[in-house]
Amino acid sequence: MNIKIHSIKFDADQKLIDFIEAKLSKLSQIFDNIVGFEVFLRLENSQTSENKITEIRVEIPNNDLFASRQSKTFEESTAQCVDALKVQLVRYKEKLRRNKK
């Protein structure tokens, strides 16, 4: 499983990278055929405290899944993205099962 993390206009510390990798590894327990992940961390120039954006693209055979969340911390937005991707992976897995019948 390949994980690419891009922090745009700042350097992500190792603690944040480890947190993201741990969260993403849990998704591979739900769906075995994940090829890789691409994570984008961005700081939005706004006056609000919710200016941290995490975008995650999950590469799976014949498809890609995507989630984007914005919150006060990168950890929070990453957790929200992972939760959204869990739902998408479960739906995709059920769809594959129905199509095999």
Secondary structure, DSSP 8 states (H G I E B T S, - for coil): -EEEEEEETS---HHHHHHHHHHHHHHHHH-TT--EEEEEEEE---SSS--EEEEEEEEETTEEEEEEEEESSHHHHHHHHHHHHHHHHHHHHHHHHHHH-
